[in-house]
Amino acid sequence: MLNLRQILQRFPRKAVKISLIVTGVLLAFFPQLYRRVDSAPVISVTTPGISPAPSPAPSLPAVAGPIRIDPGLLSPVDPPQPPVRILIPGINIDLPVVEAKVINGYWELSETSASHGVGSANPGQSGNTVIFAHAREGLFVSLRNIKTGDRIYLLTSGRWYRYSVDTTKLVSPDQTEVISPATDEILTLFTCSGFLDSKRLIVRAKPVRL
């Protein structure tokens, strides 16, 4: 029988032999195992109810100084235009409007339509919009029948403007302040009136936004 010393002396030799055999087996099969693991398909698992974290948005470069504004964005979308038609339903006036040129210091007066004084404001602008016509049938003869609160409509090439009559009065021809420029947006209509057209009928109206 082997004593303890002999057993201990023989055990390492057997252990070394066994370890060498195991190592050889692993070296022989390791490449195949590596290839199998490397070629195995990757399975993506998504946990229900948990969304993947979004990728961070790219940061924008810092802008030095103030931001420049396109001047076109600051211009009026619909610049005021001169009137081309006047409509007063309450007194059956519906007339084209032409631009009245200044001739020898006076506005030219149309024989067939209402006139818009060149240099006076356009509808929608701050200032005094002046429109006038002869006191004849088919023109402004019925202006004498207009009342406070009556509606007046001016049409431009782009839109309608609505006004409400504020005041009416008779003035002498030399009282030109009634057609002078103004700071507020107003509409002034006038025509001849009185004995031998010795007076001027003035109608003042204020804008009513549509």
C-alpha positions in Angstrom: 0.0 0.0 0.0 1.1 3.5 -0.8 1.9 5.7 2.0 0.8 9.3 2.2 4.1 10.6 0.8 3.9 8.4 -2.3 0.3 9.5 -2.9 1.2 13.1 -2.7 4.2 12.6 -5.0 2.2 10.8 -7.6 -0.9 13.2 -7.6 0.8 16.2 -9.2 2.0 14.1 -12.1 -1.5 12.8 -12.8 -2.9 16.3 -12.4 -0.4 17.7 -14.9 -1.3 14.9 -17.4 -5.0 15.6 -17.0 -4.6 19.4 -17.4 -2.5 18.9 -20.5 -5.2 16.7 -22.0 -8.0 19.2 -21.2 -5.9 22.0 -22.6 -5.4 20.2 -25.8 -9.1 19.4 -26.2 -9.9 23.1 -25.6 -7.3 24.3 -28.1 -8.6 21.8 -30.7 -12.3 22.9 -30.3 -11.9 26.6 -29.4 -11.8 27.9 -32.9 -15.0 26.1 -33.8 -16.7 27.4 -30.7 -15.5 30.9 -31.4 -16.8 30.8 -35.0 -20.2 29.6 -33.8 -20.5 32.3 -31.2 -19.3 35.0 -33.6 -21.7 33.9 -36.4 -24.7 33.5 -34.2 -27.5 36.0 -35.0 -28.1 38.9 -32.7 -31.5 39.1 -31.2 -32.9 42.5 -30.3 -35.2 42.6 -27.3 -37.5 45.5 -26.7 -39.1 45.9 -23.3 -42.8 46.7 -23.6 -43.7 50.1 -22.3 -40.2 51.5 -22.4 -39.2 53.7 -25.4 -35.6 54.0 -26.4 -33.9 57.2 -25.3 -33.9 59.8 -28.1 -30.7 60.9 -29.6 -29.7 64.3 -28.4 -30.5 67.1 -30.9 -27.5 68.7 -32.5 -26.7 72.0 -31.0 -27.1 75.2 -33.2 -24.1 77.5 -33.6 -24.3 80.6 -31.4 -25.3 83.8 -33.3 -23.3 86.8 -32.4 -25.1 90.2 -32.4 -28.8 91.1 -33.2 -30.8 89.1 -35.7 -31.4 90.9 -39.0 -35.1 91.3 -40.0 -36.2 91.2 -43.6 -37.5 94.7 -44.4 -40.2 93.1 -46.6 -41.8 91.6 -43.5 -42.3 95.1 -42.0 -44.1 96.6 -45.0 -47.9 96.7 -45.1 -49.5 93.6 -46.5 -52.2 95.6 -48.3 -50.9 99.2 -48.9 -53.8 101.7 -49.2 -55.0 102.4 -52.7 -57.1 105.3 -54.1 -60.9 104.7 -54.3 -62.4 103.5 -57.5 -66.1 103.4 -56.5 -68.4 105.0 -53.9 -71.6 103.4 -52.7 -74.2 105.0 -50.4 -77.2 102.6 -50.2 -79.4 104.9 -48.2 -79.6 107.6 -50.9 -79.1 105.4 -54.0 -75.6 106.6 -54.9 -73.4 104.2 -56.7 -70.7 105.9 -58.8 -67.2 105.3 -60.2 -64.5 107.4 -58.6 -61.7 109.0 -60.7 -58.5 110.8 -59.6 -58.9 114.6 -59.7 -55.8 116.2 -61.0 -54.8 119.7 -59.8 -55.2 122.3 -62.6 -54.4 126.0 -62.0 -54.6 125.4 -58.2 -58.0 123.6 -58.4 -59.0 120.0 -58.4 -60.4 119.0 -61.8 -64.2 118.1 -61.5 -65.5 115.2 -63.5 -68.7 115.6 -65.4 -69.7 111.9 -65.3 -68.4 110.5 -62.0 -67.3 111.3 -58.5 -63.7 112.5 -58.0 -61.0 111.8 -55.4 -58.8 114.8 -54.7 -55.2 114.0 -55.5 -53.1 114.7 -52.5 -55.8 113.8 -50.0 -55.6 110.5 -48.1 -56.5 107.1 -49.5 -59.0 104.9 -47.7 -57.4 103.2 -44.8 -54.8 105.9 -44.3 -54.7 108.5 -41.5 -55.8 111.8 -42.9 -58.7 113.4 -44.8 -60.0 111.4 -47.8 -61.9 113.9 -50.0 -64.4 112.9 -52.6 -66.7 115.3 -54.5 -69.1 115.5 -57.5 -71.6 117.8 -59.2 -75.0 118.3 -57.6 -76.7 116.7 -60.6 -79.0 113.7 -61.2 -77.0 110.6 -61.3 -74.2 112.2 -59.4 -74.3 113.8 -55.9 -77.7 115.6 -56.1 -79.2 113.2 -53.5 -76.4 113.9 -51.0 -78.7 116.5 -49.5 -80.8 113.7 -48.1 -78.1 111.9 -46.3 -78.5 111.4 -42.5 -76.3 110.9 -39.5 -75.4 107.2 -39.2 -75.9 106.4 -42.9 -73.3 104.0 -44.3 -70.8 105.0 -47.0 -68.7 102.4 -48.8 -65.5 103.0 -50.7 -64.0 100.4 -53.0 -60.3 100.3 -53.9 -58.5 97.9 -56.1 -58.1 95.5 -53.2 -60.9 95.9 -50.7 -64.0 97.7 -49.4 -63.9 100.4 -46.7 -67.0 101.3 -44.6 -67.8 104.6 -43.0 -70.6 106.0 -40.9 -71.9 109.6 -41.4 -70.9 111.8 -38.4 -71.9 115.4 -39.4 -73.4 117.4 -42.3 -73.2 121.2 -42.7 -73.2 124.0 -45.2 -70.2 126.2 -45.7 -69.1 129.0 -48.0 -66.7 128.2 -50.9 -63.8 129.9 -49.2 -64.0 127.7 -46.1 -61.3 125.3 -47.4 -60.3 124.1 -44.0 -63.0 121.3 -44.4 -60.8 119.6 -47.0 -57.5 120.3 -45.3 -55.3 117.4 -44.2 -56.2 115.8 -40.8 -54.4 113.6 -38.3 -57.3 111.2 -37.8 -58.8 109.0 -40.5 -61.9 110.7 -41.9 -63.9 110.9 -45.1 -65.2 114.2 -46.5 -67.8 114.4 -49.3 -68.9 117.7 -50.7 -71.0 119.1 -53.5 -72.6 122.4 -54.5 -75.7 123.6 -52.7 -77.8 126.7 -52.0 -79.0 129.4 -54.3 -77.0 129.5 -57.5 -74.6 127.0 -55.9 -73.4 129.6 -53.5 -72.8 127.1 -50.7 -71.0 123.7 -50.3 -72.7 120.8 -48.6 -70.1 119.0 -46.4 -70.6 115.4 -45.2 -68.1 114.0 -42.7 -67.9 110.3 -41.9 -65.7 108.1 -39.7 -64.4 104.7 -40.6 -66.2 101.6 -39.4 -63.9 98.5 -39.5 -65.4 95.6 -41.5 
